[in-house]
């Protein structure tokens, strides 16, 4: 499955991207052949899936609430949801991971805000463990999380997402 976690600090700028690398990322996310997937349901795994949590969905909608452009993150989320390409991590999945891997020592060593700890979990329980974010602390926490290997970048061209 071609999944990716895109932090809100990146996604909030999707409505009117100027950078060609972000345009390519958005094009990749939006590419979907409904007829092919209807004929061959397993082909859905060949298309982009967005990894989210309820908290991230709320962040997306708050930052782009009044934007109705086709590439704004609320529009993208709506399309992907209809197409079955949202990988929403449940509260239970997130809590179970935290109980198993967030020891007091690890939690104390995390640099990111406590509110972003669910983002760490979403990335680490995703299939490809890919994250696009500008958040330095989240990046450090993901790259240094014991026993897991996540790929985190600020720029889409540096992340092997295709």
C-alpha positions in Angstrom: 0.0 0.0 0.0 1.3 3.4 -1.0 0.5 5.3 2.2 1.9 8.6 3.5 1.4 10.8 6.6 1.3 14.5 5.7 1.4 16.9 8.7 -1.0 19.8 8.7 1.9 22.3 8.5 2.5 21.0 5.0 -1.1 20.1 3.9 -2.5 23.5 4.8 -0.6 24.9 1.8 -2.0 22.5 -0.8 -4.7 24.8 -2.1 -2.4 27.0 -4.2 1.0 25.3 -4.4 3.7 27.1 -6.4 6.4 24.6 -6.0 6.5 22.0 -8.7 7.5 19.2 -6.2 4.4 19.9 -4.2 2.3 20.0 -7.4 3.7 16.5 -8.2 2.8 15.3 -4.7 -0.7 16.6 -5.0 -1.1 15.1 -8.5 0.1 11.7 -7.1 -2.4 11.9 -4.3 -5.3 12.8 -6.7 -4.5 10.2 -9.3 -7.1 7.5 -9.3 -8.7 5.2 -11.8 -12.2 4.3 -10.5 -13.0 2.0 -13.4 -9.8 0.0 -13.0 -10.3 -0.4 -9.3 -14.0 -1.5 -9.9 -12.7 -4.2 -12.2 -9.7 -5.1 -10.1 -10.3 -4.1 -6.4 -6.7 -5.0 -5.4 -5.4 -2.2 -7.7 -6.5 0.3 -5.1 -3.3 -0.5 -3.3 -1.3 1.0 -6.2 -2.7 4.5 -5.5 -1.9 7.0 -2.8 -3.5 6.5 0.7 -3.4 9.2 3.3 -2.7 8.2 6.9 -4.7 10.2 9.4 -6.2 10.2 12.8 -9.3 12.0 14.0 -7.0 14.7 15.6 -5.2 15.3 12.2 -8.5 15.5 10.4 -9.7 18.2 12.8 -6.4 20.1 12.3 -6.8 19.8 8.5 -10.3 21.2 8.6 -9.5 24.0 11.1 -6.6 25.3 9.0 -8.5 25.2 5.7 -12.1 25.4 6.8 -13.3 28.0 4.2 -11.2 26.9 1.3 -13.1 25.0 -1.4 -10.4 24.8 -4.0 -10.0 21.3 -5.5 -6.5 20.9 -4.1 -7.3 22.2 -0.6 -6.8 19.4 2.0 -10.6 19.2 2.9 -11.4 18.6 -0.8 -8.6 16.0 -1.1 -9.8 14.2 2.1 -13.4 14.1 0.8 -12.3 12.6 -2.5 -10.0 10.0 -0.9 -12.7 9.1 1.6 -15.2 8.4 -1.2 -12.6 6.4 -3.0 -11.6 4.4 0.1 -8.1 5.8 0.3 -8.0 7.2 3.8 -6.1 5.1 6.3 -7.7 6.4 9.6 -5.9 5.1 12.6 -8.4 4.6 15.4 -8.1 5.9 19.0 -7.8 2.2 20.1 -4.9 1.5 17.7 -3.1 4.7 18.9 -3.6 4.0 22.6 -2.5 0.3 22.2 0.7 1.4 20.5 1.3 4.0 23.2 0.8 1.5 26.0 3.2 -0.9 24.3 6.0 1.4 23.2 5.7 4.7 25.1 7.6 3.9 28.3 8.1 6.7 30.7 11.7 7.0 29.6 10.7 7.3 25.9 7.9 9.7 26.6 10.1 11.9 28.7 12.7 12.0 25.8 10.2 13.0 23.1 10.7 16.6 21.9 7.4 17.1 20.2 4.3 18.4 21.8 2.2 15.9 23.7 -0.6 16.6 21.2 1.6 15.4 18.4 2.4 12.0 20.0 -0.6 10.5 18.2 1.1 11.7 14.9 4.1 9.7 15.9 2.0 6.6 16.4 0.1 7.1 13.1 3.4 7.2 11.2 4.9 4.2 13.0 1.9 2.0 12.5 1.4 2.9 8.9 2.6 0.5 6.1 5.5 2.6 4.7 6.2 4.8 7.7 6.6 7.9 5.5 6.0 11.4 6.9 6.1 14.9 5.4 6.4 17.6 8.0 8.2 20.9 8.7 8.1 20.2 12.5 11.7 19.6 13.6 10.7 18.0 16.9 8.3 15.6 15.3 11.0 14.7 12.8 13.6 14.0 15.5 11.1 11.9 17.5 10.2 9.8 14.5 13.8 9.3 13.3 15.0 8.4 16.7 12.1 6.3 18.0 13.6 3.0 19.2 12.8 -0.1 17.2 11.2 1.7 14.3 12.5 3.2 11.1 10.5 6.1 9.7 11.4 8.2 6.7 10.7 11.9 7.5 11.3 14.8 5.2 10.4 18.5 4.8 10.4 18.2 1.0 8.4 15.7 -1.1 11.2 15.2 -3.6 13.4 13.9 -0.8 10.8 11.3 0.2 10.4 8.2 -1.9 6.6 8.3 -1.9 5.8 7.2 -5.4 
